[in-house]
Amino acid sequence: MITNTYLTVLYVGVTSDIPTRMYQHKTKEDPNSFASKYNCYKLVYFEDFQFIEEAIDREKQVKKYSRKKKEQLINGLNPNWEDLLDKYEW
């Protein structure tokens, strides 16, 4: 999940390469995308899966969650809502 500076928007997506995808979001490679439109560039939550099919199923599940439930996921992993991109070795 990524968010904007003010933590007002939560975007849920799936990728096989988090650093590259985050670079695309941060540079607004696609200016018409949801993430670009709402300035979502801060990685606050992620899950790792062995198979892409599992990741896609989970993405669909999380997208249906309420804001509160998404916040609970984030708070469980990242209570300060820090940008996780630089905290892990990818």
C-alpha positions in Angstrom: 0.0 0.0 0.0 1.2 3.5 -0.8 -0.1 6.8 0.4 0.5 10.5 -0.1 2.2 13.1 2.1 -0.8 13.7 4.2 -1.8 10.0 4.6 -5.2 10.8 3.2 -5.2 8.3 0.2 -4.4 4.6 0.3 -3.5 2.9 -2.9 -3.4 -0.9 -3.1 -1.5 -2.6 -5.9 0.6 -5.6 -6.9 4.1 -5.8 -8.5 6.9 -8.2 -8.8 9.5 -5.4 -8.3 8.7 -2.9 -5.5 11.7 -0.6 -6.0 11.1 -0.2 -9.7 7.4 0.3 -9.3 8.0 2.9 -6.5 10.4 4.7 -8.8 7.7 4.8 -11.4 5.2 6.2 -8.9 7.6 8.8 -7.5 8.6 10.1 -11.0 4.9 10.0 -12.1 5.9 7.9 -15.1 2.2 7.6 -16.0 0.7 11.0 -15.1 -2.8 9.7 -15.6 -2.5 6.9 -13.1 -4.4 7.0 -9.7 -1.1 7.1 -7.8 0.1 10.1 -9.8 -3.2 11.9 -9.6 -3.2 11.6 -5.8 0.6 11.9 -5.3 0.9 8.5 -3.8 4.6 7.7 -3.5 5.2 6.6 0.1 5.3 2.8 0.7 3.7 2.1 4.1 2.7 -1.6 3.8 3.6 -4.6 1.7 3.3 -8.4 1.8 5.6 -10.9 0.0 4.3 -13.9 -1.9 6.1 -16.7 -3.7 3.5 -16.8 -6.5 1.9 -13.9 -8.4 -1.5 -15.6 -8.3 -1.4 -15.4 -4.5 -0.4 -11.8 -4.6 -3.2 -10.9 -7.0 -5.8 -12.7 -4.9 -4.6 -10.8 -1.8 -4.6 -7.5 -3.7 -8.3 -8.1 -4.6 -9.1 -9.0 -1.0 -7.3 -5.9 0.5 -8.9 -3.5 -2.0 -12.3 -4.5 -0.6 -11.2 -3.6 2.9 -12.5 -0.5 4.6 -10.2 2.3 5.3 -10.1 1.3 9.0 -9.1 -2.3 8.2 -6.4 -1.1 5.8 -5.1 1.2 8.6 -5.0 -1.8 11.0 -2.8 -3.7 8.5 -0.4 -0.7 8.2 -0.3 -0.1 11.9 0.5 -3.7 12.6 3.6 -3.6 10.3 4.5 0.1 10.4 2.9 2.1 13.2 4.7 5.3 12.3 3.7 5.1 8.7 7.3 5.5 7.6 8.3 5.1 4.0 9.4 1.4 3.9 11.2 1.6 0.6 14.6 2.6 2.2 14.2 0.3 5.2 14.6 -3.0 3.3 17.3 -4.4 1.1 15.5 -5.4 -2.1 
